[in-house]
Amino acid sequence: MNNGGNSMRKITAIMFLLLLFLNFAFSEDIKIASWNVENLFDMQRDSTEYEEYIPGRHNWTKKMMRKKLEHIADVICDLDADLIALQEVENENILRKLQKLLAKTGCPYRYRAIAKDPGRAVHVALLSKLKIAYSREIYPKRYGLQRAILEVGLEASKSLTLFINHWKSQKGPESGRVVYAKALRKRLESLPKKSEYIALGDFNSDVLEYRRMDAKHNDTGGVSGINQILRTTIGRHTLRCDDLVRCSQKEFCLCNLWMELPAKDRWSHNFFGKKRALDAILIPKTLLDGKKWEYIRGSFGVFRPDYLFGRHGEIKRWEYKNGRHRGRGYSDHLPIYALFHLEEPSLYERIGSIFSKKEETKRQKSDSLQKREKRVESIEELIDSFEKSSLTFPILLEDISVIYSNGRTAVLQKSPGKRAILLYGCAYGLKISGRYDIEIFDMKNYKGTPEITDMEIVRTKGRVRKEDFIEKFDPSMLKKSNISKVVSDIEGIYRNEYIQSGGKQIRVYFKKRKQRPKNGSRIKIMRAQIGYYNDKYELVVWSTKDFVVER
């Protein structure tokens, strides 16, 4: 009887352990980053160096190289990514030195890979805490030397592939970047279905390149490599993570993770005030399907510690001045990063899935992108709903006219005499006097002024006469219903930030503060926006072209 009881206990224990095994699931979170380190060279003379990095010249010495390595290692340690893609690394020798320095400072990366395309001064590379299964180069086909795209596969059990990019610089035409995009897309489309991969690096292309492309670089008819070729846009709509899930199974499309951030924060490079998102992390829909590797929503970001910036907010790049390296600074790019989660299903779940007869949910086609937004009839309705916190984005606003435009800022109005609204930080692609349907993704209240801060153009619908919308200013217009309207013909004496006109004092805010007129000047303002800041009405002058100092 005792033997029988012991046997039952053994069987029960075995069954319990089996159930534990069947239900065991493995999960892991990793941080993946990318950073252009701005010309990391060694002290060996290979005849491919840039002039300022030839050993022994321009104060490029072993001591200076050591300082640059230390500065880069400091950032990488603080960033604390599991894998970091690097751009502008000269060769494996300097990559190995960086790897050894990181290990000494308590930030070890056991594995590395670097593109070995010959004849190039700098290459793309990877430092990894996860084991690398293989690496290979993808070469764009075109005249001249092109930097290789580095493909790196993690060990088989991880089944994640990285594609590290450093495309042709913004000094050249868009066709030079399109050739990289075509080579990358060709490789991605050759992968087995349901492959999980990440394309990242310095694409030298803005997230909205198709809308921001310089005319002098547009030799492709407005087609950009990162947008139309890699399909981060459909029509005039830039894809977001939710859109990506809606792409049909057969469609090739990628999501640029910059779209998770507010428009004003979408930058990793600042060239004399021109902020652009040149670095990027692109993902396919397989990283949003709830299987194996999964992008953690909302985790994309830019690494912005205070020490990477100067006192005026500029990026503190590696300092090369008057023909000499100074041993200060870091890079002209900021690192970007995102978090990913790996969850391997338990054996129990895998067995269950084999016998499950549940039908898969039908995928929605990409044309549903045009049907999913809520529609508002007017700016009045938009602002009223926003102030009541009853908006659900995205919002479709039709037949809207651009009354004023200045870079990333614009004033929108539906018809003359009606309410206007400021579009701040995301006006790329909108032209003065143009009429559009737009899709709104975010708004904010800035010191009392409602603003649209993220939008996409749905369609262009012709032109209007902006003069029909701009009213001659009268002080009685300073009221809530006129906030953001554009007005004209204001004359008076400017003193201590106020203009004295018609016996009244009106505050005037000049966006370019260094170009404010002197106290006592008589000025004429041709165009200004009615603003509201901290419970006070004001006139906002955006450009020096909008006013003159009368003599």
C-alpha positions as CSV (number, residue, x, y, z in Angstrom):
1,M,0.0,0.0,0.0
2,N,2.9,2.3,0.9
3,N,4.6,1.4,-2.4
4,G,1.4,2.4,-4.2
5,G,1.3,5.7,-2.4
6,N,4.9,6.4,-3.2
7,S,4.3,5.6,-6.9
8,M,1.3,8.0,-7.0
9,R,3.4,10.8,-5.4
10,K,6.2,10.2,-7.9
11,I,3.7,10.3,-10.9
12,T,2.1,13.5,-9.5
13,A,5.5,15.1,-9.1
14,I,6.5,14.2,-12.6
15,M,3.3,15.5,-14.0
16,F,3.7,18.8,-12.0
17,L,7.2,19.2,-13.4
18,L,6.0,18.4,-16.9
19,L,3.3,21.1,-16.6
20,L,5.9,23.6,-15.4
21,F,8.1,22.8,-18.4
22,L,5.2,23.0,-20.9
23,N,4.2,26.4,-19.5
24,F,7.7,27.8,-19.3
25,A,8.0,30.9,-21.6
26,F,11.2,32.8,-22.2
27,S,11.1,36.6,-22.3
28,E,13.7,39.3,-22.8
29,D,13.8,43.1,-23.3
30,I,16.7,44.7,-25.2
31,K,17.7,48.3,-26.1
32,I,18.9,48.9,-29.6
33,A,20.6,52.2,-30.5
34,S,22.2,54.0,-33.4
35,W,24.8,56.8,-33.4
36,N,26.9,58.5,-35.9
37,V,30.1,59.1,-33.9
38,E,31.6,61.6,-36.5
39,N,34.8,60.3,-37.9
40,L,36.3,57.8,-35.5
41,F,39.8,57.3,-36.9
42,D,42.9,55.4,-35.7
43,M,46.6,56.4,-36.0
44,Q,47.5,54.1,-38.8
45,R,48.1,55.7,-42.2
46,D,45.9,53.8,-44.8
47,S,45.8,56.5,-47.6
48,T,42.0,56.7,-47.3
49,E,41.9,59.1,-44.3
50,Y,40.2,62.4,-44.5
51,E,42.8,65.2,-44.5
52,E,42.2,66.3,-40.9
53,Y,42.7,62.7,-39.7
54,I,46.1,62.0,-41.3
55,P,48.3,60.8,-38.4
56,G,50.7,63.5,-37.2
57,R,48.8,66.3,-38.9
58,H,46.3,68.9,-37.6
59,N,47.1,67.8,-34.0
60,W,45.7,64.3,-34.7
61,T,47.9,62.3,-32.3
62,K,47.7,59.2,-30.2
63,K,46.7,61.4,-27.2
64,M,43.9,63.1,-29.3
65,M,42.7,59.7,-30.6
66,R,42.5,58.5,-27.0
67,K,40.4,61.5,-25.9
68,K,38.0,60.9,-28.8
69,L,37.7,57.3,-27.8
70,E,37.0,58.2,-24.2
71,H,34.4,60.7,-25.1
72,I,32.5,58.2,-27.3
73,A,32.9,55.5,-24.7
74,D,31.4,57.9,-22.1
75,V,28.2,58.4,-24.2
76,I,27.9,54.7,-25.0
77,C,28.2,53.7,-21.4
78,D,25.5,56.2,-20.3
79,L,23.3,55.2,-23.2
80,D,23.5,51.6,-22.0
81,A,22.1,49.8,-25.1
82,D,22.4,46.1,-25.7
83,L,23.3,46.7,-29.3
84,I,24.5,49.9,-30.8
85,A,24.9,50.6,-34.5
86,L,27.7,53.0,-35.3
87,Q,28.4,55.1,-38.3
88,E,31.7,56.8,-39.4
89,V,34.1,54.2,-37.9
90,E,37.3,54.0,-39.9
91,N,38.2,50.3,-39.5
92,E,38.2,47.2,-37.3
93,N,41.3,48.4,-35.5
94,I,39.7,51.5,-34.0
95,L,36.5,49.6,-33.4
96,R,38.5,47.0,-31.4
97,K,40.1,49.8,-29.4
98,L,36.7,51.2,-28.5
99,Q,35.5,47.8,-27.5
100,K,38.5,47.3,-25.2
101,L,38.1,50.7,-23.6
102,L,34.4,50.0,-23.0
103,A,35.3,46.7,-21.3
104,K,37.8,48.5,-19.0
105,T,35.2,51.2,-18.0
106,G,32.7,48.5,-17.0
107,C,30.5,48.6,-20.2
108,P,31.5,45.5,-22.0
109,Y,30.3,44.5,-25.5
110,R,31.5,41.0,-26.3
111,Y,30.7,41.0,-30.0
112,R,31.4,43.3,-32.9
113,A,31.0,43.5,-36.6
114,I,32.0,46.1,-39.2
115,A,31.5,46.5,-43.0
116,K,34.7,45.7,-44.9
117,D,34.0,47.5,-48.2
118,P,37.4,48.6,-49.5
119,G,38.4,52.1,-50.5
120,R,36.1,53.9,-48.0
121,A,37.3,56.2,-45.3
122,V,34.6,55.3,-42.9
123,H,32.3,52.4,-42.3
124,V,29.2,51.2,-40.4
125,A,29.7,48.9,-37.5
126,L,27.9,47.2,-34.6
127,L,28.8,46.6,-30.9
128,S,26.6,43.9,-29.3
129,K,26.1,42.2,-26.0
130,L,24.2,39.5,-27.8
131,K,26.0,36.8,-29.8
132,I,26.3,37.5,-33.5
133,A,25.5,34.7,-35.9
134,Y,26.8,36.3,-39.1
135,S,27.4,39.5,-40.9
136,R,27.6,40.4,-44.6
137,E,27.6,43.5,-46.8
138,I,25.0,44.8,-49.2
139,Y,26.5,47.0,-52.0
140,P,24.3,49.6,-53.8
141,K,24.9,49.3,-57.5
142,R,26.0,52.6,-59.1
143,Y,28.9,54.5,-60.5
144,G,31.6,55.4,-58.0
145,L,32.2,54.0,-54.5
146,Q,29.2,53.6,-52.2
147,R,29.3,52.7,-48.5
148,A,28.1,49.2,-47.9
149,I,24.9,48.4,-45.8
150,L,25.9,46.0,-43.1
151,E,23.5,43.1,-42.4
152,V,24.0,41.4,-39.0
153,G,22.1,38.4,-37.9
154,L,21.8,37.5,-34.2
155,E,22.3,33.9,-33.1
156,A,19.7,31.5,-34.5
157,S,17.5,31.3,-31.3
158,K,17.1,35.1,-31.4
159,S,16.3,35.3,-35.2
160,L,16.5,39.0,-35.5
161,T,18.4,40.8,-38.3
162,L,19.8,44.3,-38.3
163,F,20.5,46.4,-41.4
164,I,22.9,49.2,-40.6
165,N,23.0,52.2,-43.0
166,H,24.9,55.3,-43.7
167,W,23.6,56.8,-46.9
168,K,25.0,59.5,-49.1
169,S,25.2,62.9,-47.4
170,Q,22.7,65.8,-47.8
171,K,25.3,67.6,-49.9
172,G,24.4,65.5,-52.9
173,P,21.2,64.9,-54.9
174,E,18.4,62.6,-53.7
175,S,19.2,60.0,-56.4
176,G,22.3,59.2,-54.4
177,R,20.2,58.1,-51.5
178,V,17.6,56.4,-53.7
179,V,20.2,53.9,-54.8
180,Y,20.8,52.9,-51.2
181,A,17.0,52.6,-50.6
182,K,16.6,50.3,-53.6
183,A,19.4,48.0,-52.6
184,L,18.0,47.7,-49.0
185,R,14.5,47.1,-50.2
186,K,15.6,44.5,-52.6
187,R,17.3,42.6,-49.8
188,L,14.4,43.0,-47.4
189,E,11.9,41.7,-49.9
190,S,14.1,38.6,-50.5
191,L,13.8,37.6,-46.9
192,P,11.4,34.8,-45.9
193,K,7.9,35.9,-45.0
194,K,7.4,36.9,-41.4
195,S,11.1,37.7,-41.0
196,E,11.8,40.0,-38.1
197,Y,14.4,42.8,-38.8
198,I,15.3,46.4,-38.1
199,A,16.8,48.9,-40.5
200,L,18.6,51.7,-38.7
201,G,21.5,54.1,-39.0
202,D,22.2,57.5,-40.6
203,F,20.0,57.7,-43.6
204,N,20.9,61.3,-44.3
205,S,17.1,61.7,-44.9
206,D,14.5,63.4,-42.8
207,V,11.5,61.5,-41.6
208,L,9.4,63.8,-43.9
209,E,12.1,64.1,-46.6
210,Y,9.5,63.9,-49.4
211,R,8.0,67.2,-48.0
212,R,11.3,68.9,-46.9
213,M,13.6,68.0,-49.8
214,D,15.7,70.9,-51.0
215,A,14.9,72.0,-54.5
216,K,18.6,71.8,-55.5
217,H,18.7,68.1,-54.5
218,N,15.4,67.1,-56.1
219,D,16.5,65.2,-59.2
220,T,14.0,62.4,-58.6
221,G,10.7,64.1,-59.2
222,G,10.0,64.4,-55.5
223,V,10.6,60.7,-54.8
224,S,12.7,60.2,-51.7
225,G,14.5,57.0,-50.8
226,I,13.4,56.8,-47.2
227,N,9.7,57.6,-47.9
228,Q,8.5,56.3,-51.3
229,I,11.1,53.6,-51.9
230,L,11.1,52.1,-48.4
231,R,7.4,52.8,-48.2
232,T,7.3,54.7,-44.9
233,T,4.6,56.7,-46.7
234,I,1.4,55.7,-48.6
235,G,0.5,58.5,-50.9
236,R,0.9,61.7,-48.8
237,H,0.4,59.9,-45.5
238,T,3.5,59.1,-43.3
239,L,2.9,55.7,-41.7
240,R,2.7,55.3,-37.9
241,C,2.8,52.1,-36.0
242,D,-1.0,51.7,-36.0
243,D,-1.0,52.2,-39.8
244,L,1.6,49.5,-40.2
245,V,-0.6,46.9,-38.6
246,R,-3.2,47.8,-41.3
247,C,-0.9,47.1,-44.2
248,S,-2.0,44.0,-46.0
249,Q,0.1,40.8,-45.8
250,K,1.4,41.3,-49.4
251,E,2.3,45.0,-49.0
252,F,5.9,46.1,-48.3
253,C,5.8,49.0,-45.8
254,L,7.9,50.2,-42.9
255,C,7.2,52.5,-40.0
256,N,9.8,55.2,-39.1
257,L,9.7,55.3,-35.3
258,W,10.3,59.1,-35.4
259,M,6.5,59.3,-36.0
260,E,6.0,58.4,-32.3
261,L,7.4,61.7,-31.2
262,P,5.8,65.2,-31.4
263,A,6.9,67.0,-34.5
264,K,9.0,69.5,-32.6
265,D,11.1,66.7,-31.1
266,R,11.9,64.9,-34.3
267,W,15.5,65.7,-34.7
268,S,18.9,64.2,-34.0
269,H,21.0,66.7,-36.1
270,N,21.1,70.5,-35.9
271,F,23.0,72.3,-38.6
272,F,23.0,76.0,-37.9
273,G,19.4,75.8,-36.6
274,K,18.2,73.4,-39.3
275,K,17.0,70.5,-37.2
276,R,16.4,67.2,-39.0
277,A,15.8,63.6,-38.2
278,L,18.7,62.2,-40.3
279,D,19.1,59.1,-38.1
280,A,16.3,56.6,-37.9
281,I,15.0,53.2,-36.8
282,L,12.6,51.5,-39.3
283,I,10.5,48.5,-38.5
284,P,8.2,46.1,-40.4
285,K,4.8,44.9,-39.3
286,T,6.3,41.6,-38.1
287,L,7.6,43.6,-35.1
288,L,4.0,44.6,-34.2
289,D,2.2,41.3,-34.5
290,G,2.6,40.1,-30.9
291,K,4.9,37.2,-31.9
292,K,8.5,36.7,-30.9
293,W,10.3,40.0,-31.3
294,E,8.0,43.0,-30.6
295,Y,8.7,46.7,-30.6
296,I,7.7,48.2,-27.2
297,R,5.3,51.0,-28.2
298,G,6.4,54.5,-27.1
299,S,10.0,53.5,-26.3
300,F,11.7,55.3,-29.2
301,G,13.7,58.3,-28.1
302,V,16.7,60.5,-28.6
303,F,19.5,60.4,-26.1
304,R,19.9,64.0,-24.9
305,P,22.0,64.4,-21.7
306,D,23.0,68.0,-20.9
307,Y,26.7,67.4,-21.6
308,L,26.0,66.8,-25.3
309,F,24.9,70.4,-25.7
310,G,26.6,73.8,-25.5
311,R,25.4,76.8,-23.6
312,H,23.3,78.0,-26.5
313,G,21.6,74.6,-27.0
314,E,23.9,73.6,-29.9
315,I,25.0,70.0,-30.2
316,K,28.5,69.8,-28.8
317,R,30.3,68.1,-31.7
318,W,33.9,67.0,-31.8
319,E,35.8,70.3,-32.0
320,Y,38.1,71.0,-35.0
321,K,39.0,74.6,-35.2
322,N,41.6,76.6,-37.1
323,G,43.0,73.4,-38.6
324,R,43.6,71.6,-35.3
325,H,41.8,69.1,-33.2
326,R,40.9,70.6,-29.8
327,G,40.1,67.4,-27.8
328,R,36.6,68.7,-26.8
329,G,33.1,67.6,-27.8
330,Y,31.5,64.4,-29.0
331,S,29.6,64.2,-32.4
332,D,27.4,66.3,-34.6
333,H,24.6,63.7,-34.2
334,L,22.6,62.6,-31.2
335,P,22.1,58.9,-30.5
336,I,18.6,57.4,-31.0
337,Y,17.3,54.2,-29.4
338,A,14.2,51.9,-29.0
339,L,13.2,49.0,-26.8
340,F,12.3,45.5,-28.1
341,H,10.8,42.5,-26.3
342,L,11.3,38.9,-27.1
343,E,8.9,36.4,-25.8
344,E,9.2,32.8,-26.8
345,P,5.9,30.9,-26.3
346,S,5.8,27.9,-24.0
347,L,5.8,24.4,-25.4
348,Y,2.2,24.2,-24.1
349,E,1.2,27.2,-26.2
350,R,3.1,25.9,-29.2
351,I,1.3,22.5,-29.0
352,G,-2.0,24.2,-28.5
353,S,-1.5,26.4,-31.6
354,I,-1.0,23.3,-33.7
355,F,-4.4,21.9,-32.9
356,S,-6.2,25.2,-32.6
357,K,-8.9,25.7,-35.3
358,K,-9.5,29.4,-34.6
359,E,-9.6,31.5,-37.8
360,E,-7.1,34.3,-38.1
361,T,-8.4,37.8,-37.9
362,K,-8.7,39.2,-41.4
363,R,-6.2,42.0,-42.1
364,Q,-7.5,45.4,-43.0
365,K,-6.2,46.8,-46.3
366,S,-4.1,49.9,-46.4
367,D,-6.9,52.0,-48.0
368,S,-8.6,52.0,-44.6
369,L,-6.1,54.6,-43.7
370,Q,-8.3,57.1,-45.4
371,K,-11.4,56.0,-43.4
372,R,-10.4,55.8,-39.8
373,E,-10.2,59.5,-38.8
374,K,-13.0,61.5,-37.2
375,R,-14.1,64.5,-39.2
376,V,-14.7,68.1,-37.9
377,E,-16.7,70.7,-39.8
378,S,-14.8,73.8,-38.8
379,I,-11.9,75.3,-36.8
380,E,-14.5,76.5,-34.3
381,E,-15.6,72.9,-33.7
382,L,-12.0,71.7,-33.5
383,I,-11.0,74.3,-30.9
384,D,-14.2,73.8,-28.9
385,S,-13.7,70.0,-28.8
386,F,-10.0,70.5,-27.9
387,E,-10.7,72.8,-25.0
388,K,-13.3,70.4,-23.7
389,S,-10.8,67.5,-24.0
390,S,-13.2,65.6,-26.2
391,L,-10.9,65.0,-29.2
392,T,-9.9,61.6,-30.4
393,F,-7.1,61.7,-32.9
394,P,-6.6,61.6,-35.8
395,I,-9.0,64.4,-36.9
396,L,-9.8,65.2,-40.5
397,L,-10.2,68.9,-41.3
398,E,-11.2,69.6,-44.9
399,D,-11.0,72.7,-47.1
400,I,-8.4,74.6,-45.0
401,S,-6.5,77.5,-46.4
402,V,-2.9,78.6,-45.6
403,I,-3.1,82.3,-44.9
404,Y,0.5,82.7,-43.6
405,S,3.5,80.5,-43.7
406,N,7.0,80.9,-42.2
407,G,9.2,77.7,-42.3
408,R,7.6,75.1,-40.0
409,T,4.8,77.5,-38.9
410,A,1.6,78.4,-40.6
411,V,-1.8,80.0,-40.0
412,L,-4.8,78.1,-41.2
413,Q,-8.3,79.4,-41.8
414,K,-11.4,77.9,-43.4
415,S,-13.0,81.0,-44.8
416,P,-12.7,84.8,-44.4
417,G,-14.0,86.1,-41.1
418,K,-14.0,82.7,-39.4
419,R,-11.6,81.5,-36.7
420,A,-8.0,80.8,-37.5
421,I,-5.5,78.3,-35.9
422,L,-1.8,78.2,-35.6
423,L,0.1,75.2,-37.0
424,Y,3.4,75.0,-35.2
425,G,6.5,73.0,-36.0
426,C,5.0,70.7,-38.7
427,A,4.0,72.9,-41.7
428,Y,6.3,71.2,-44.1
429,G,4.7,70.8,-47.5
430,L,2.1,73.5,-47.0
431,K,2.3,76.5,-49.4
432,I,1.0,80.0,-48.8
433,S,-2.4,80.4,-50.4
434,G,-2.8,76.7,-50.8
435,R,-6.0,74.9,-49.9
436,Y,-5.9,71.4,-48.4
437,D,-7.6,68.6,-46.5
438,I,-5.4,67.7,-43.5
439,E,-5.3,65.0,-40.9
440,I,-4.4,66.2,-37.4
441,F,-2.6,63.9,-35.0
442,D,-1.9,66.2,-32.0
443,M,-2.6,69.6,-30.5
444,K,-1.5,71.6,-27.5
445,N,-2.4,74.7,-25.6
446,Y,0.6,77.0,-25.5
447,K,0.2,79.7,-22.8
448,G,-3.4,80.1,-23.8
449,T,-3.1,79.6,-27.6
450,P,-4.4,76.4,-29.2
451,E,-1.9,75.0,-31.7
452,I,-1.8,72.1,-34.1
453,T,1.5,70.4,-33.5
454,D,1.3,67.3,-35.8
455,M,-0.5,66.8,-39.1
456,E,-0.4,65.2,-42.5
457,I,-1.6,66.5,-45.8
458,V,-4.4,64.3,-47.2
459,R,-5.0,66.1,-50.5
460,T,-4.2,69.4,-52.2
461,K,-7.3,71.2,-53.4
462,G,-6.2,74.3,-55.3
463,R,-5.4,77.9,-54.3
464,V,-7.1,80.9,-52.7
465,R,-6.4,84.6,-52.4
466,K,-4.8,85.1,-49.1
467,E,-5.6,88.8,-49.2
468,D,-9.3,87.9,-48.8
469,F,-8.5,86.5,-45.4
470,I,-6.2,89.2,-44.0
471,E,-8.1,92.0,-42.2
472,K,-6.9,95.5,-41.4
473,F,-6.0,95.7,-37.7
474,D,-8.1,97.4,-35.2
475,P,-7.4,97.2,-31.4
476,S,-11.0,96.0,-30.9
477,M,-9.9,92.8,-32.6
478,L,-7.9,91.7,-29.6
479,K,-10.3,89.0,-28.3
480,K,-10.5,85.3,-28.0
481,S,-12.3,84.6,-31.3
482,N,-9.6,86.3,-33.2
483,I,-6.6,84.5,-31.7
484,S,-4.1,83.4,-34.5
485,K,-5.8,85.5,-37.2
486,V,-3.4,87.4,-39.5
487,V,-3.9,91.2,-39.6
488,S,-2.2,94.0,-41.5
489,D,-1.5,97.8,-41.5
490,I,-0.3,98.6,-38.0
491,E,1.7,101.8,-37.6
492,G,3.1,103.5,-34.6
493,I,6.1,104.1,-32.2
494,Y,7.8,101.0,-30.8
495,R,9.1,101.3,-27.3
496,N,9.8,98.7,-24.6
497,E,8.1,95.9,-26.5
498,Y,4.9,97.9,-27.1
499,I,3.7,99.8,-30.1
500,Q,1.8,103.1,-29.5
501,S,-0.9,103.3,-32.1
502,G,-4.2,105.2,-32.1
503,G,-3.7,106.3,-28.5
504,K,-3.3,102.7,-27.3
505,Q,-0.4,100.5,-26.3
506,I,-0.2,97.0,-27.8
507,R,2.4,94.5,-27.0
508,V,4.4,93.3,-30.0
509,Y,6.5,90.1,-29.9
510,F,9.2,89.7,-32.6
511,K,10.1,86.1,-33.2
512,K,13.7,87.1,-34.1
513,R,14.4,89.0,-31.0
514,K,17.9,90.2,-32.2
515,Q,16.2,92.0,-35.1
516,R,13.8,94.0,-33.0
517,P,13.6,97.7,-33.8
518,K,15.2,100.2,-31.5
519,N,13.2,102.0,-28.8
520,G,11.6,105.1,-30.2
521,S,11.5,103.7,-33.8
522,R,8.5,104.4,-35.9
523,I,7.5,101.1,-37.5
524,K,5.0,99.8,-40.0
525,I,3.9,96.2,-39.6
526,M,2.5,94.7,-42.8
527,R,1.6,91.3,-41.4
528,A,1.2,90.0,-37.8
529,Q,-0.6,87.2,-36.0
530,I,-2.9,88.0,-33.2
531,G,-1.4,86.1,-30.2
532,Y,-2.3,85.3,-26.7
533,Y,0.4,84.6,-24.1
534,N,-0.1,84.2,-20.4
535,D,-3.5,86.0,-20.3
536,K,-2.4,88.9,-22.5
537,Y,-3.1,89.7,-26.1
538,E,-0.2,90.6,-28.4
539,L,0.8,90.9,-32.0
540,V,3.3,88.3,-33.2
541,V,5.7,89.3,-36.0
542,W,7.4,86.1,-37.4
543,S,9.7,87.5,-40.0
544,T,11.8,90.6,-40.6
545,K,10.0,90.8,-44.0
546,D,6.8,91.5,-42.2
547,F,7.7,95.0,-40.9
548,V,9.8,98.0,-41.8
549,V,11.3,100.8,-39.8
550,E,10.2,104.1,-41.2
551,R,12.7,107.0,-41.4
